[in-house]
Amino acid sequence: MKGTMARELAQRYEDVQQVLHTASALDARFKTLPFLSEEEREAAFQSITYEASELWDQKNDSVTNIDENIPPTAEQTDDDEPDLEPTPRTSQAQ
């Protein structure tokens, strides 16, 4: 069974060890990665930080693209004249 799992992981992921280290670092039970060397631990955390940064940039890019395609509302347009017309008052007889 171990052999089958190892083959399946190797087929799906280029660097199986890095995937396993990343998964372990994200698991709260192993967050300090005591079973890894200092270099492996640092590489795992750098990989996670880089991936999170990439995802954040992609999210911001997609929000910017969506915002650029939405036409501005009347409140968002820059008119030279303010849209302040007096409201007519009605007199009430007492």
N, C-alpha and C positions, 0 to 999 in steps of 0.2 A: 504494500500500500504506500509506503514512503517513496518508493521508486516511481510509482505512478504519479503521485503528487508532484514530485520534483520534475518529472518530464512535462507535466501539464503546465506548471509554472514557467519552466524554461521556454516552452512554446509561446506563451502569452506575453512574457515580459523579457525585455532585453537584459536587464540587470536584476536578477531575482534577489540577490542579497540586499540591494538598495531598497527594493520594494518591501522586503521583510523588515528591514531596519526602520523604514518610514512608518510602517504599520505598527510596529512595536512602540515607537516614539509617540504615536498618537493615542495609544492605549494608556489610560491613566495608571494602570497597575505597573507599567514598565517605563514611565515617563523619564526616569533618570538613566535608563539603559545601562544598568550596572554590569551587564554581561558583554558589553562592547568595549573596545579600546577607546582611548580619548579621541583618536583620529576618526574612527568610525562613528563615534557619537557626534562629533562636530560636523561630519559630512551629512549625517542624517538630519540634523537640525538646520543646516544650511540649505539642504534640499527642500525641506518643508517650508522654510522662509521664502525661498525663491519661488516655489510653486504658488504659495499664497499671494505673493506680490504679483505674479503673472495673472492670477485669477482676478485680483482686485483691479488691475489695469484693464483687463478685458471687460469687466463689469462697468467700469467708468466709461470706456469707449462706447459700449453699446448704449448706455444711458445718454451720452452726448449725441450719438447718431439719432436716437429717437427724438430727443429734444429739438434737433435741427430740422426735423421733418414735420413738426407740429407748427401750424400757423399761429402767430401771436393773437391773443385776445385783444379786445378793445382796451382793456386796462394795461396791457403790456406794450402798446404802441406808443411811440414818442411823438406826440403832437406838440406843435409850437404853442397852441392855445389850450389852456386848461378847459376841461369839460365841466364848467361850473355855471349852469344856468339857474337863475333864481326860481324857486318854487312859488307858483302863484298862491297868494293867501285868499282865502274866502272869508268874508265877514259874516259873523254870526249875529243875528238879532237877539237881543236879550229882552 
